[in-house]
Amino acid sequence: MAFAPMGPEASFFEVLDQHRASLVAALTGGSEKSPQEGTRSASGFEDAVGLQMVSHCSTRKIRSDSPRSAQNFALILKILSMIYKLVQSNSYATKRDIYYTNSQLFGNQTVVDNIINDISCMLKVSRRSLHILSTSKGLIAGNLSYMEEDGRRVNCSGCLTAVAVPSNIQGLRNAKFLLIVEKDATFQRLLDDNFCSKMSPCIMVTGKGVPDLNTRLLVRKLWDLFHIPPFTLVDADPHGIEIMCIYKYGSLSMSFEAHNLTVPAIRWLGLLPSDIKRLNIPKNSLIPLTKRDQMKLDSLLKRPYITCQPFWRKEMEIMADSKVKAEIQALTFLSSDYLSRVYLPNKLKCGGWI
């Protein structure tokens, strides 16, 4: 599909195109591995998939004739009956919709969420296959058009503002790269700087912190359909690194659905701890690591997927040694639009990701 010449000239994308070709070659050259079965109570790590269920782990039984579990058993049957009706009528509902069908019975939203996860894990199907959707909090912008479940076509490139991440989409359009932004404030700043138009064709998405299910599903779908090189832009702190790891390798709580959610092809574009020294970011723009930050960083360094990422480990060790962290907004000391005008274009053009 042709795009209007509104972004950089074609030579700008040479390194990105080479990177995409290497990702596709690695994907087609590697052997496809089937998901391991089990329960969501124990997870293992596989570099090509991320965190996923292990084949042998402990399970728990919920009995109808036990006073301790009878109520939970009844709630599971209740939600299973609702799922059956949704599938039979080919309609969808959110977890919130299910909770409000009988809020007094369920007690709180967490009860519904946990039961739906248990059912999804027990049946070894995705939540979408149960016709249950999540309420979106993420946003998307850029060269993306798609069709909603109801047939309505949405063109994000024609919008001056971002569009909420949809629950169910079809007919996606391609782009050169995908930029996953950690924070909404940074995402909005890039929109204000007209980054998507200047770097067209590209797509930008944010989960507004820890990503919700729909945002992760969209990122995975874009990768599955087009193999668009995905990059993350997060704060140079342990929390930002953990969010990046959720997109790339998944989370323990959703390990049973890893094959639908994780994107191991994701690369760390910025903000790198080594950028702090390289760009001479002043000390008054930096924040000392708290005790909680140091504990989180130590925890990350012990995780199995970090051993597969020596360059990530090096950056994290730089952070640990310096005992400081930096938010993306620290780049504004150079200029108010340094992020969109200099930092990101140079990194994308020169292959400054790890």
Buried (B, 14 or more C-beta within 10 A) or exposed (E): EEBEEEBBEEEBBEBBEEBBEEBEEEBEEEEEEEBBEBBBBBBBBBEEBBBBBBEEEEEEEBEEEEEEBEEBBEBBEBBBEBBEEBEEEEEBBBBEBBBEEEEEEBEEBEBBBEBBBBBBBBEBBBBBEBBBBBEBBBBBBBBBBBBBEEEEEBEBBEBEEBBEBBBBBEEBBBBBBBBBBBBBEBBBBBBEBEBBBBBBBBBBBBBBBEBBBBBBBBBBBBBEEBBBBBBBBBBBBBBBBBBBBBBBBBBEEBBBBBBBBBBBBBBBBBBBBBBBEEBEBEEEBBBEBEEEBBEBBEEBBEBEBBEBBEEBBEBBEBBBEBEBBBBBBBBBBBEEBBBBBBBBBEBBBEEBBB
